[in-house]
Amino acid sequence: MSDLTHFIGGRKVRGTGRFTDLYEPMTGAVIGRAPLAGAADVRAAVENARAAQPGWAAVNPQRRARVLMKFLELATRDLDALAEGLAREHGKTLADARGDIQRGLEVVEFCVGAPYLLKGGFTDSAGPGIDVSSMRQPLGVTAGITPFNFPAMIPLWMAAPAIACGNAFVLKPSERDPQTPLRLAELMMEAGLPAGVFNVIHGDREAVDALLDDDDVRAVAFVGSSQIAEYVYARACAHGKRAQCFGAAKNHMVVMPDADMGQAVDALIGAGYGSGGERCMAISVAVPVGQDTARALLEQLVPRVESLKIGLSTDPSADFGPLVSRAHLERVKGYVALGVEESARLLVDGRDFRMQGYEDGYFMGGCLFDEVTPDMRIYKEEIFGPVLSVLRPQSYEDALGLVNAHEYGNGVAIFTRDGDAARDFASRVQVGMVGVNVPIPTPLAYYTFGGWKRSAFGDLNQHGDDAFRFYTKTKTVTSRWPSGIKDGASFVIPTMS
Ligand code: NAD
């Protein structure tokens, strides 16, 4: 059993205060401890970041991009080891762990385009002898606070653009699976990033509050549950920081009567139960339109949920592995019990699943509820486990209304062969990311990622060109040289008239 360290100023720094145990979800065994930073540790990380940032900002964008290119090479070299470590501490399958890292690396690839993306504007002769230019400058020290469910992807979605833009970055990863993010920061340094530009501090609310209250932190990116996202957003804004905070989800998949039912069922099984439902883009609500569609869907869906293969992260034939922690497993099972109390029909009950030889692991099987109604808590709240709810609206308009009335608006999908219906849905649905016959419409790195309503707080999305806006401030310079200046003071605001 080993203790994890913080990573501050390019050095491993041992924790001196509180610690938290780290568990292996497959066995339930303690596999190490992570320090929980106090205000002094956070201050040390921010101080180091502040000291390193001006030097890093002075490195030209192309050389900064080369560090990211080298990082891509190193992360690819270490992909197997990274995926094994990630799967072990999170519980997701190895194939899914690779996907987690890969989706992070795709954003790093995008950020290699920083020299182009940071280009400013220039207008020659905007007025008599007057030129106007604009430039993007880094903010200084930026911070990221990340959730347990994508321990590689989300830290990279924040760190890569922050660093590419010339900022220093302090990451506070989830205290449930903090080893992979730490390893990523070490690889960045191996790739040539100067010490202090990427720091990692482990911790809980105390560390988060210290970051939010630190005047040297100019921007905060957060991903996690909505309640904390809202809290972080409000506190960061109260301290005059720029903030983007992404929260929870309840993603619907509308199945129209004309949909290819086989494809819809495949999509629901993968998007509903992949990674044990611990994805912010997981489908947690199936919405077949009309009773005939519901019957046809459930006829195929029920046996598929019953035959899901739950296994060890290392088992290549497993559909999904254990959940992240005992507390989370109990919480998810609690929601299933609540659904039964609320009179939803539990068609498949995976609560009693036991993994032979791994009885202390955090395993459960897939669950499927039918006849769920909008007033039930299992519909209103995010469960974040392998639990799918079926609602049965009578019409397309009712289905659309259901999605639009939900407090979350992260992702949504429609399955149909009807182009008019798909187009109407994409246009009117109040959700940030929409799939047409695509169950998990996670945008590619060069588009932006973000939900609507209570799934996101702040204006700019993650990755794509929004990331370059979030991690820079714009300066506009208006120049006139002596030969273009006419004599005399002017007391009137200049206009183009
Ligand atoms: P969480 O909110 O419990 O934790 C997220 C981060 O906040 C962690 O770093 C944690 O240490 C910190 N934190 C926890 N409690 C805090 C408090 N009281 N004060 C300050 N900081 C605190 O979330 P989680 O369980 O790690 O992750 C799952 C959640 O993240 C789900 O709700 C999921 O939908 C959401 N998520 C959203 C997106 C998105 O892009 N919208 C992506 C992935 C996950």
Residues whose N, C-alpha, C, O or C-beta is under 5 A from the ligand:
A	BS01	NAD	I145 T146 P147 F148 N149 K172 P173 S174 E175 G203 D204 R205 V208 V223 G224 S225 S226 I228 F246 G247 A248 A249 C280 S455
